[in-house]
Structure formats: C-alpha cells, structure tokens
Amino acid sequence: MEKFYTLLRYIVLSILVGTNLALSAKVVYFTDNDIRYRWDNTKTYVAVAPAGTGKTYVGDVTIPATVIYSEKTLNVTGVYSSAFSECTYLTSVTLPESVTSIGDYAFDSCEGLRSVSMPGVKTIGHWSFRNCYVIESLNFSDKLTSIGNYCFDKNLKITEVTLPATMTNIGGYAFEGNPQLKKITSLATTPPAVKKGYLDGDEIYTIFDDNDYGDRVLYVPAGTVQAYKSSMGWHHFQDNIKEISLSSIEDIKSSNGLAVQATGHGTLEVSADGETVLFIVNLNGQIIRKVTVPAGKSEIHGLPFGMMFVNGIKIIVK
C-alpha cells in the first residue's frame, strides 16, 4: 500500500510540475533599440520580428548578435516570417553571423531594399526576397544549404549568383522573374536538388520561369558537368554548363589594397582598404569560397589545407 501511495504522489507531482512548466512557457515580443524580437521564453535565443502594428523598419538596419531582456542575454539566431515584409523604405539590413535562418516572406516586397548581409545564414525560406526589385547582388553565406520556392522572384537587377559548396536544396522557381540573371556559379560538387513546381498542371523542375533557360550560363566544379547535365532542374542549361576555371572567374585579380596571411588551423587573416569580394580558388580553378570582407582586418575560418589563390594572391593554408 505504501508503494502505491508513493507512486501516486510521484504521478501527481509530475502532473503539477508539467502544468507549471506549460503555464510558464509563452511567446514574448519585446523591442530593443528599435528592433522588435520574438522570444519563446523557454529558449536562449530570439528571432527578429515584424515591427508591430502601425510601425515599419526604414533605412539601414543593423541587427546585433545578442540582446538583453529580462536580465537574460539572448542570442539572435533568426529572422522570423514576414519580419521585414513590405517595409518599402528599408534600404539595407546587416545580419550578424549568429543568424542562421531567414523565414518565409521575411523581406517580401521590400521595394527599396538594396543589400542584405547574411554571413551565417544556412536556410532561406519561401518567397523571402520576392519583389525586391532593386537588389543588385546576392552574397550568400558559405554555410548556406537551402533556398525556398520563389525565394528571389522578381529581383530585377541581379546579373549573377554564386551558390556555395554547402548547397543541397534549391526551391522551384527560386529565380523566376530575373531577366538580367545570366551567370550562375554552383560550387557544390553534388548538384543541389531542385524542388518540383507546377506549370499548367504539369510537374516541372526549374529554378527560372520555365524550362527554357535561354543564354544563361552555369559554371560548376571541374569534373561535375555531366552530373549537372543529368540532374533535374539543372539539365535545362543543356550545353551552357561549363567547368569553373581561373579564366572564367573575371573578378579574380590582385589588389594593392589587399593583404592575406595564413595564421594556421585553416584560417586566413585578411586586411582590405575597403569592402572587398574575395574569391578563394584551389589549384584546379575551383572556387572554394566567395566571401565579402569589410574594410580593415578580418578572419576567414574553416578552409582546407594546401595552396590556393585569394584574388590572385598565392597563399598556403596550414
């Protein structure tokens, strides 16, 4: 009998504890330095949220890596769904490396948005940058793995895109309505899976408006042309799939304002006179990394060991 009552007390206590936890868990919205955040108060991280009723984000916005609320230091790790949607007068957003995800519709119809810095982003949701008419370049994180459906629909000024080696999935019609996008570089040795969409009721695998990719050219790592030609979605490039070579990367050149030093453990220290796009290329002409660095000193981590070129500067990574 004593064992029975002991078990009963344990069950009742468990129910009470569980109920209290459930009651204490809730989603909280708060604002700090004009940025609104969404926080599940059982977590140690937050996401950037819509500005709130009657409010909007304008101008150049910089998101911090951490924020303090209720005497807790919380990591900023995401941009919540529709966080910046229809912020017409938003011109740029700088995300910290701690932000790893961008939600669906996050920047949808930001008609004045010119640039987004997203150095740590791994996933970008559906329709995230739709109707961002004046963005002129997309500098993806070298950690990016997936892009959602219609993600960059009607980015009218984009002329070229480089997808990192980490990419595994790209949404249907991801670059629909991009008339000037003529050059795509994919650094992935395994072609990223293109999700299916529908056109006139038929299944279709495409990243553009239809199956006709016109004169667009796809550059891929050496030895992978046939794999891309055989992969759904990529096969529409047909004979316009070419191997990456040093001569095909027009932007690679030495710069008097650039200094590069190997510091060990797969790390480079870079000093630049101004914001610079770096192309890190191996001896086979394959782009290992494309990254934008700010003026001054910065570090690039996680590189393979061996000889490579950084904007034409030869370096040995140890």
C-alpha positions, 0 to 999 in steps of 0.5 A: 500500500505504501508503494502505491501511495508513493507512486501516486504522489510521484504521478501527481507531482509530475502532473503539477510540475508539467502544468507549471512548466506549460503555464510558464512557457509563452511567446514574448515580443519585446523591442530593443533599440528599435528592433522588435524580437520574438522570444519563446521564453523557454529558449536562449535565443530570439528571432527578429520580428515584424515591427508591430502594428502601425510601425515599419523598419526604414533605412539601414538596419543593423541587427546585433548578435545578442540582446538583453531582456529580462536580465537574460542575454539572448542570442539572435539566431533568426529572422522570423516570417514576414519580419521585414515584409513590405517595409518599402523604405528599408534600404539595407539590413546587416545580419550578424553571423549568429543568424542562421535562418531567414523565414518565409516572406521575411523581406517580401516586397521590400521595394527599396531594399538594396543589400542584405548581409547574411554571413551565417545564414544556412536556410532561406525560406519561401518567397523571402526576397520576392519583389525586391526589385532593386537588389543588385547582388546576392552574397550568400553565406558559405554555410548556406544549404537551402533556398525556398520556392520563389525565394528571389522572384522578381529581383530585377537587377541581379546579373549573377549568383554564386551558390556555395559548396554547402548547397543541397536544396534549391526551391522551384522557381527560386529565380523566376522573374530575373531577366538580367540573371545570366551567370550562375556559379554552383560550387557544390560538387553534388548538384543541389536538388531542385524542388518540383513546381507546377506549370499548367498542371504539369510537374516541372523542375526549374529554378527560372520561369520555365524550362527554357533557360535561354543564354544563361550560363552555369559554371560548376566544379571541374569534373561535375558537368555531366552530373549537372547535365543529368540532374533535374532542374539543372539539365535545362542549361543543356550545353551552357554548363561549363567547368569553373576555371581561373579564366572564367572567374573575371573578378579574380585579380590582385589588389594593392589594397589587399593583404592575406596571411595564413595564421594556421588551423585553416584560417586566413587573416585578411586586411582590405582598404575597403569592402572587398569580394574575395574569391578563394580558388584551389589549384584546379580553378575551383572556387572554394569560397566567395566571401565579402570582407569589410574594410580593415582586418578580418578572419576567414575560418574553416578552409582546407589545407594546401595552396590556393589563390585569394584574388590572385594572391598565392597563399598556403593554408596550414 
